[in-house]
Amino acid sequence: MVADFRGKERREFLRFDYNEPVRYRLIKMKKDTTISSGLMDAISKNLSASGILFVTNVGKEPEVSSLVILDLDFKTTNVCQEIEERALVVDNKLVGKVVRIEDNDDGTCGVGVAFVKKTDSLAAQLRGIEKRPNRR
């Protein structure tokens, strides 16, 4: 059943179709150490200045509220300038927080990620992430 939504659009930015490969790492921060997972592959579906939706295999998806570092070629997109103005970029990669997981019926799931804003309090903690020891 398709919902008939007629309310006001709540998104601040338009989403653009963006079907490209994405690689990401899960990040966990502890005192003076940052622990990251190995690189995981996904395929993006759409992108905006505030976030991205990508698809990955069930069982490989991050948990809601997880921090991720996204390796994607956002500089070639229509929203590049808006992303760079708002989002925290560390070592040429976007930092985001998983805000939703949607199960698909084909063994995959959609992962909604909101980019961490440069002005977020979390941004100050993450700015030095590339300088911290990295355990895998």
C-alpha positions as CSV (number, residue, x, y, z in Angstrom):
1,M,0.0,0.0,0.0
2,V,1.4,3.4,-1.0
3,A,0.7,6.2,1.5
4,D,-0.9,9.3,0.1
5,F,1.3,12.0,1.7
6,R,0.0,15.6,1.3
7,G,1.7,17.3,4.2
8,K,4.5,19.8,4.0
9,E,7.9,18.5,2.9
10,R,10.1,18.4,6.0
11,R,13.4,18.1,4.2
12,E,15.5,21.2,4.1
13,F,17.4,20.2,0.9
14,L,16.3,18.4,-2.3
15,R,17.6,14.9,-2.8
16,F,19.3,14.0,-6.0
17,D,19.5,10.6,-7.6
18,Y,23.1,9.4,-7.0
19,N,23.6,5.8,-7.9
20,E,27.3,5.4,-7.3
21,P,29.6,3.1,-5.3
22,V,30.2,4.2,-1.7
23,R,32.8,2.8,0.7
24,Y,32.4,3.4,4.4
25,R,34.0,2.7,7.8
26,L,32.3,2.4,11.2
27,I,34.0,4.7,13.8
28,K,34.1,4.2,17.5
29,M,36.0,6.7,19.6
30,K,37.5,5.9,23.0
31,K,39.6,8.3,25.0
32,D,42.7,8.8,22.9
33,T,42.0,6.0,20.4
34,T,39.7,5.8,17.4
35,I,38.7,2.3,16.3
36,S,37.5,1.8,12.8
37,S,36.1,-1.1,10.9
38,G,37.5,-2.3,7.6
39,L,36.1,-0.7,4.5
40,M,32.6,-1.8,3.5
41,D,31.0,-1.4,0.1
42,A,27.6,0.0,-0.7
43,I,25.7,1.7,-3.5
44,S,24.2,5.1,-3.0
45,K,20.7,5.9,-4.0
46,N,20.3,9.6,-3.3
47,L,22.3,12.5,-1.9
48,S,21.6,15.9,-0.5
49,A,23.6,18.6,1.3
50,S,22.5,17.1,4.6
51,G,22.8,13.3,4.0
52,I,22.8,10.2,1.9
53,L,20.8,7.1,1.4
54,F,22.8,4.0,0.4
55,V,22.0,0.3,0.1
56,T,24.1,-2.5,1.6
57,N,23.6,-6.2,2.3
58,V,21.6,-7.2,5.4
59,G,24.0,-8.2,8.1
60,K,26.6,-5.7,7.0
61,E,24.6,-2.6,7.9
62,P,25.7,-0.2,10.6
63,E,23.4,0.3,13.7
64,V,21.3,3.4,14.1
65,S,23.3,6.2,15.8
66,S,26.6,4.7,14.5
67,L,29.3,7.1,13.2
68,V,30.5,6.4,9.7
69,I,33.2,7.9,7.5
70,L,32.0,7.9,3.9
71,D,34.4,7.7,0.9
72,L,32.4,8.9,-2.1
73,D,33.1,11.3,-4.9
74,F,30.8,14.1,-3.7
75,K,32.9,16.8,-5.4
76,T,31.5,15.7,-8.8
77,T,27.8,16.1,-7.7
78,N,25.4,19.0,-8.1
79,V,25.3,19.6,-4.3
80,C,29.1,19.7,-3.8
81,Q,29.2,23.3,-2.7
82,E,26.4,22.9,-0.2
83,I,28.0,19.7,1.2
84,E,31.3,21.4,1.7
85,E,29.8,24.5,3.3
86,R,27.8,22.4,5.9
87,A,29.3,19.0,6.4
88,L,32.4,17.9,8.4
89,V,35.0,16.6,6.0
90,V,38.0,14.7,7.4
91,D,40.8,13.6,5.2
92,N,38.6,14.2,2.1
93,K,35.8,11.9,3.5
94,L,32.4,12.9,4.8
95,V,31.5,12.1,8.4
96,G,27.9,11.0,9.1
97,K,25.6,9.5,11.7
98,V,23.2,6.7,10.8
99,V,19.7,7.9,11.4
100,R,17.6,5.1,9.9
101,I,17.7,1.5,8.5
102,E,15.1,0.3,6.1
103,D,14.8,-3.4,5.3
104,N,14.3,-4.3,1.7
105,D,12.7,-7.5,0.5
106,D,15.8,-8.6,-1.5
107,G,18.4,-9.2,1.2
108,T,19.5,-5.6,1.2
109,C,18.7,-2.6,3.4
110,G,18.7,1.1,2.9
111,V,20.9,3.1,5.3
112,G,20.0,6.8,5.9
113,V,23.0,8.9,7.0
114,A,22.9,12.5,8.1
115,F,26.1,14.3,7.6
116,V,27.7,15.7,10.8
117,K,27.6,19.5,10.5
118,K,30.8,21.5,11.0
119,T,28.9,23.3,13.8
120,D,27.8,20.2,15.7
121,S,29.4,19.6,19.1
122,L,30.5,16.2,17.9
123,A,32.5,17.9,15.1
124,A,35.0,19.2,17.6
125,Q,35.7,15.7,18.8
126,L,36.0,14.3,15.3
127,R,38.2,17.0,13.8
128,G,41.4,15.3,15.0
129,I,40.3,11.9,14.0
130,E,43.0,11.4,11.4
131,K,45.7,12.2,14.0
132,R,44.6,9.6,16.4
133,P,46.0,6.0,16.4
134,N,43.7,3.8,14.3
135,R,43.0,0.3,15.4
136,R,41.2,-2.2,13.2
